C-alpha cells in the first residue's frame, strides 16, 4: 500500500472520530487539540515552543505548498506533538526551499493526519472548547485509542516551560552595548531575541529554573520574560523569580506566558481559556494611544479581567477587540509591562514591534546600565 494511502485516525476526548490519511511519521501521538487560523508561516508555527504538548489543526485548506527552509524556524526543532490538515502538500513551489513538509515532519518524528475537514473540526472546537486528542496511523481500533488517550495529561496544572527552555546560558548581540538584557527563557522564540539584538542591545539567555542571584550577576539593565507552553499557575519557581526581579526596580517586559507570569507575580490569577487565541489576524486596541493593531497570537491561558480591574497598582493597556480579553498590562509602581500577543510577528503583521522600542526606551529612561 502506498504510504500516502495509509489510513489514520483522529480521536477527540469527547468521542468524536475523524478518519483520514497518514502524513509524516507513522505512529501514535496525543496532546491538547488547538487550531491556528493563519494561512502562512506554518514552519515558524510548528517550531514555536509555546505549542509544545499540543496537537495542531491548521485551519487553512493547503499547508506545505511552499515547502520548508532551514532559516524559517523559531527553535531547533518542531515543537508540536502532531498535525491535522485538510490538504498537507508534499509538492512545493518555492525555489529557495530545502525540502518538503512531509520529509520535514518525518525528520522530526511528527505524526500527522490529512483529509480531515479542518473547518468543521475548528467549528467543533470553538463550540466544545479545548480538549485532548490522539492521532494514530498504526492503531485503527477506537477502543484501544481511547485507553491511550486517557493517559494524555491535561494542560491544566501542567508545567512545560522547563522542558523547552535552554539547558545552558548563551549570549547574543553587541557585548559592548550599554543596554544589557537578561532573558528568562520559558520557551522563547528566536525572532524575539532578534528583535532585541536588531536594536543594538546585548542579551544573555538563562534557563527557566536559574536562580535569581545567578541572573543578577549578569548586572542587567532590564529583564525580559519570555513566551512558552503550559499552565503559568504551575510555575511557582518562575513567579518567585519574577517577584525578586521586580524588587530591583529595573525595566521588565513580558510576552505571552511572560505576561501571565507578571500578572501572577502581582497576585492576579490566570485561567484556562475556552479554546484560546492562535493566528495572525487578532485585532487589539492600545488603550494608551487609542490605536488598533493586527496581532499574532498563540495562547490557551489568559489573565483574569476582573482581578486586573481591582488591582491597585496594575493598569490595563491593551484589550482584544473580538472578546475583550486582557492583552496588555503595566505596573503603576514599577517600570514593568507585558502583552499577551506576539509583537515579533513571525509569522504575521508587524504592527506591534514598537513595543521593543518602548522597552529599550524604558531602559534608557531608567538610567540604562
Secondary structure by P-SEA (a helix, b strand, c coil): cccccbbbbbbcccbbbbbbbbcccbbbbbcbbbbbccccaaaaaaaccccccbbbbcccccccccccccccccccccccccccccccccccccccccccaaaaaaaaccccccccaaaaaaaaaaaccccccccccccccaaaaaaaaaaccccccccccccccccbbbbbccccccbbbbbbcccccaaaaaaaaaabbbbbbbcccccccccccccccbbbbbbbbccccccaaaaaaaaaaaaaccbbbbccaaaaaaaaaacbbbbbccccccccbbbbbcccccccccccccccccccaaaaaacccccccbbbcccccccccccccccccccccccccccccccccaaaaaaaaaaaaaccc
